[in-house]
Amino acid sequence: MENSDQSTKKEPKLKKVIEGADSLSLGISIVVAILLGIGLGVWLKNMFDSNLLLWLGVFWGVAAALMNIYRAYKKELLEYEEIAKNPRYNISK
């Protein structure tokens, strides 16, 4: 019983750390997605000697970054909807 009580007391601290890391990981994932796309484009350009493939890689990287932003937006929207359902935050008279 004591172990379960201790784990619930530590949960809020860990939750804040996880949420902070999740927010930080969005920025990192955007940069990594674009860099991977550029790297893939450069590799394809060197393999097939076509500048078009470089720009295709850049496009894939930017598209992946935008998809990461969209996923984060949807996740935050769901969290906002959960908060809006809480009667504590009901502003109607």
Number of C-alpha atoms within 10 A of each C-alpha: 5 6 8 8 9 10 10 10 11 10 11 11 10 11 11 11 12 12 11 11 11 13 12 11 12 16 13 12 15 20 15 15 21 21 17 18 24 22 16 20 24 20 15 18 18 13 10 10 12 13 13 13 20 21 17 18 23 22 16 19 24 20 16 19 23 15 14 16 16 12 13 14 12 11 11 12 12 11 11 11 10 10 13 13 10 9 8 8 9 10 7 4 3
